[in-house]
Amino acid sequence: MKIFCISFPGAHSSLPKNCETQDLLFCSFCDYSTLKKGYLAKHLRTHSGERPFICDLCGKSFTRKDKLKDHFVTHTNEQPYACNLCVKRFKRKESLNYHLLRIHKIF
């Protein structure tokens, strides 16, 4: 069995011998940390202002591809999020969650 340990700069010498180290990555602008380079790259966009995902229909830009996808339904009549307790449908997942909380009292 492999044991994964999170290491900090300069801490390798104090780790147990049976650890397979995985370095914790830190944002140089705030206290955010992660084990994945891709997550850190996405997070850094919050500081740089980079918004590489652009809606072809209206030009609105987003830091993440999933947020562009969520936005795109505002241009259509599509309502992909259905309540499983009634017949209501929603364009946004957040709207469905609010409905479940407010109408069906599901937390």
N, C-alpha and C positions, 0 to 999 in steps of 0.2 A: 504494500500500500504506500502510495506517495503522500507525503504531508507537504502542503503548500504553506509557505510562510510569507508574510508581507515584510519586505525589508525597507528600511529607511537609509538615506545616505550615511555611510560610515558604520552601519549596524551589522554588516555581514559577519564580522568576527564573533559576534555574540549570539548568532543563531545556532540552534541545535544542528548536529551533523546530518540528521535524516530529513532536513528540510530541502525542498526544491524552491528556491527563492523566486519571488515574483515582485518586481519593484513597484511601489506605489508612485504614481505620477502626480505631480502637483501643478496647479495653476500658479503662474508667477504674479497674477494680479489680485487673487483672493484666496480664500481658504479651501477651495474645491480640490478634491483629490479623487483619483480613480486608478484602477488597474489596467484599463484599456486605453490605448493610444487614440483610437477612433472617438471614444467618449470625450477625451480631453480636447481633441480637435474641434468637435461640435461645441463644447463648452466655450472654447476660446472665441468663437464667433460672437458670444454675448458681449465680449469686451472690444472686439475689433469693429463691430458694426457690419461685418460681412453678411450679406443676405443673398446667397448664390441661387436660390430657387425662386424663379420668377413666373408668375401667372401669365400665360400667353394671351389671355382674354382681357385683363385689366392692368397688367403691369405691376401689381402688388408683389412684394418680395418677402421671402421667409428665410430663416436661418436653417430650417430643417425641411427635408422632403415630405415627411408625414404631415407637417403643418400646411404645406402647399396643397397636398391631396385633400385635406379637410376643408380648405378654403374653396377648392374647385367646385364643390357641390353648391356653393352660393350662386353659381351661374347656371344651374340646372334645376329641374323640378325633382331631382332624385332625393329620396329620403331613405337612406340605407339603414338607419337605426330604428328598429321596431321594438315596441314595448311588448314583452311576453305576457303581460297581465291584462292588456286591453288592445284596442285596435289602433292606437296612436302610433305615428311614425315621425321621425325627426331627421333633419339634415345633419345635425351635429351630435356626437356622442355625449357631450356635456349637457345638451338639452334633454336627452333621454335620461341621464343621471339625475338632473334636476326634477324632471317629471316623476321619476320613481320615488324620490325623496318627498316631494310636495304632495302628490296625489295618492300614492300607494304606501307612503310612510316606510319605505325600505331604506335602511341606512347602509 
